[in-house]
Amino acid sequence: MADRIEHPYGQINVDTLKKWFRMDPAEDGNVWMINLMKYHQVAAYHGDDAPTISGKDADDVYAPVDVLKDLGAMVAFFGDVERQVEGDPAWDRIAIVRYPSRASFFAMQERDDFKEKHVHKAAGMEFTVIVGGLPVGEAVEIPSGGSYVMRVRRLAPGATAPVDPAGVTSVARFSSDGTIIGDEREWDEVLFDVVDDDQINSLIGQPGVEEQITLVVDRYLDRLTESVTTG
């Protein structure tokens, strides 16, 4: 099991941290930081004059859009969880940012303008998982009908990814380049699909899948296909 460093809303995976820090700059390119977020019911600000708002509202205040733009990053997806089909804990929101490099992700942490905003994220977030994803194959435009489903999964050792049943249309696939923040779990891939509503439960318990988080999510902002095709 990888060493961990305690973080206010998760654990930093030391192996992933070292791998990314040691990466040759010539090989360091686009990476999609896929965030699963669980909020405090009431944001945990400190001080007598701290605002009394929800964790989700605190995260809305955080939104470092200007910082990301300056780094050349792109917000690729943002939406709330409508229904959790399986997995734990209960997640509230999903966000995906395409960074031009892992180095740019680390550089963001040191910026004063980011630190000023980050106090709101720290107050709002109870727990998060951040998977560094790399696209597999092509991404497609969202077809009409069905539900938008995100799966984060770990395959059993030696297993190959199962074939999805009819009624599942692949939108985007990402292999994991490492889980940078989370818990003791490691994740292999993240999948985005449009699924016929009567087929959603068929995604549970597929052969070769050791553990899976399956979420029906809304699409408040969706540039996921664009982020892959223009990456």
N, C-alpha and C positions, 0 to 999 in steps of 0.2 A: 504494500500500500504506500502511496506517495506521502511524503511529509507534508504537513499543513501548517499554515500560519493563520492564527485567529484574526478575523476581520470583523468590523462592527456588524455586518449583515451576511456573514458566511465565513468560509475558510479559503485562503489562497492556496492553490496547488503549487507547491514548490517546484516540482518537476516541470510543469508547464512554464512557470515563470523563468526558470533557468534556460529551458530550451529556446524560448522567445528572445531572452536577453542575449544569448550566444549566437543567434542566427546571423549569418553573413548578410550584411545590408544588400548585397546584390541579389540575394534570394528572397528578401523580405518584401512581399507585395500585398495586394489586397487581402483583407481578412474581414469576415462578417462576424461581429460580436452579437451573439444571440442571447438576449436577456429574458429570463423568466423572473417575474417580480411578485413578491408577497409583501403587503404593506401592513404597518401598524394601523390599528383602528383609529387611534389618535396619534398624530405625529409627536415624536419624542424630542421636542426642543428643550433646551435648558435656559434657565433664567426666569425672573419674575415677569418680564414683559413678553415672554414667548407666545407666539400665536397659538390658538387652540383650533387646529384644523386637522383634517384627516391625513393619513399617510399618503394617500393618493393625491390629495390636493398639494401636499408638500412637494411631491415628485413633479407635479405640474409647474410649480414655481422654479424648481431646479432646472429643467429643460435647457441644456447649454447649447442652444442652436447656433449662436454666433461663434462659440468656441469651435464647434464641429466644422462649421463652414470655413473658418480660418485654417483648420488643419487639413482641409480637403476631404473631409469625411462626408458621408451621405446617410441621412436617416432613411432606411430602406423599408421599414415596417413599424407600425405602432397601432396597437389595439388592445381592448380589454378582453378578458376571458369570459365568454358567454356561458360555457358549460364545461366542467371537467369530467371527462369520461372515465379516466383511470389515472393512477399515480398519486404521489404526495410530495410536498404538502399541497394545500389548496392555493392555486395561483390566481393572481388578480389581473395581471397585465403582461403583455409581450412587447418587446421593442428590439429592433435589429438595426445596427449601424454598420455601414461598410467603411472601414478605415483604410487609407492608402497603404498602411503598413502596421505591423505590431509596434514598431518604434514610435509611430505617431500616437498610438494608444497610450503608451507609457509616457510620452512627452506631455500629453494632456494632463496627466495627474500632477505635474509639477507647475502648471500654469497658475498664476495668481487669480486670473479671472475665472478659471474653473473651480479653484478652491473656494472662492466666494460663493459660488452657486452650490457647491457640493454639500454645504451644511444642510441644505433642504433635503437632498437625497438621503443623507445620513439620518435625518430626523424621521423621514417617512418610511424608510425601508426596514422591514423586519428580517427578510431573508431573500437572497437572490442566487441564481445560477447564471453564469456567463460562459457560454461555449464559443470558442473561436472556430467558426465554420468556413469551409472551402467548398465552392459549388461543385457539384457532380453533374455532368451533362448540361443540357440546356434548360432554361426556365421558360415557361409559356405564359401567355395571357390568361387571366382568370376566366374560365368558362361560366356560363350562366347556370343557375340552379344549384341545389345541394348546399352543403355547409362547408365552411372553410376550416380545415382541420390541421392542426400542428401536432407532430409526434416527435418526441425526443426519446431515443431508445439506445439500449445497450444489447448487443447480440451475444448469444452464448459463445464460449470459446470454440473456434473452428467452424461456427455456423455461417451460412450465407444468408443474405437478406431474403425474406420470403417474398413471393409474388403476391401482390395485392389482388383482392377479388374484383370482379366487375363492379362498376359503380364508383370506382376510385380513380380520379384523374390527377396525375402528378402535375404540380405547378413548379416546385423547386425542390432540390435535394442538396444537402450539405453534409460532407464528412467532417468529423471533428478533428481539429488540429490541437485540441487540448481544452480541458475545462479549467478556466483561470480562477473562478470563484464558485464555490458551491459547498458541498459537504464531502463525505467519503466516496461518493459515487462518481464513476467515470462514465462518459457518454460517448457513443460511437458515431451517431448520425442524427440529423434533424431533417424532418420531412414536412413539406407543405402540400396539401392536396385539397381538391374539392371532392366531397364525398356525398353520394346520395344518402338522404337522411336514414333510410332503412338499412344502410350498409355500415353505419358508424360502429355499431357494436361488433361487427365482424372483424374489426381491426384489433380486438382484444384477444390475447392468447395465441397469436400467430406462432407457428413453429420456428424455432431458432431465436426468438426474442426473449432475452433474459429479464429485462425490465423495460417498461415503457410509460411515458407520460403522454396522455392523449387529451388534447384540448380543442374545443370548438371556440374559435376566436372571431371577433369582429374585425373590420378593416377600416379603422379610422383614417389611417394613412398607409397606402400600399404602393410602394415603388420597388418591390422585391424583384420582380421580373426585370425592370429597367436596371436595377443595381447590378444584376448578373450579366445582362446582355451588353452593358456599357462598361463593365469592369475590365 
